[in-house]
Amino acid sequence: MNAVRWMEVPVQPASGRNESPTVKYGIGNSVVVYGIDSAYVGCADETIVAELLRYPDVRPLNADDLRRIDPLPGLPLTWESLEAQIPGQSGQHHLRDGVIGLGDLISSITRRARIPECGACTRRRKGLNRITVWGWWRARPAEA
């Protein structure tokens, strides 16, 4: 498991009335928390991290920054719970084995809707992952 690096990345304002702001640079498989003028990006891929840190307006966040900054003010969300959503950081084997559990499916939908995952959601996701929605044929034991 790679270490997660958090960075402050500028955002581009929404171009249309019904659109959301977007991160200024490509971020790959990362978790993004949008603020007003910037976004906080958590990434475990060192290649993407190195690419982002080459831009002068991208700032790495240190431990003091993470203690001082509230990921989503007013919501019981921690940086650690956000790190669990970064691909390869949750300790689950579903996606690696080609098997997708119901919890991961619901989590990906809510993440795209920008609904944050709290501690209870993480426990629920892990419990619901016992129900396989894709790749169930890979999870079956080989028949003799």
ABEGO torsion letter per residue (X at the ends): XBBBBBBBBBBBBBABAABBBBBABBAEBBBBBBBAABBBBBBABAAAAAAAAABAABBBBBAAAAAABBABBGBBBBAAAAAAABBGAAGBAAAAAGBBBAAAAAAAAAAAAGBBBBAAAAAAAAAAAABBABGAAAABBBBX
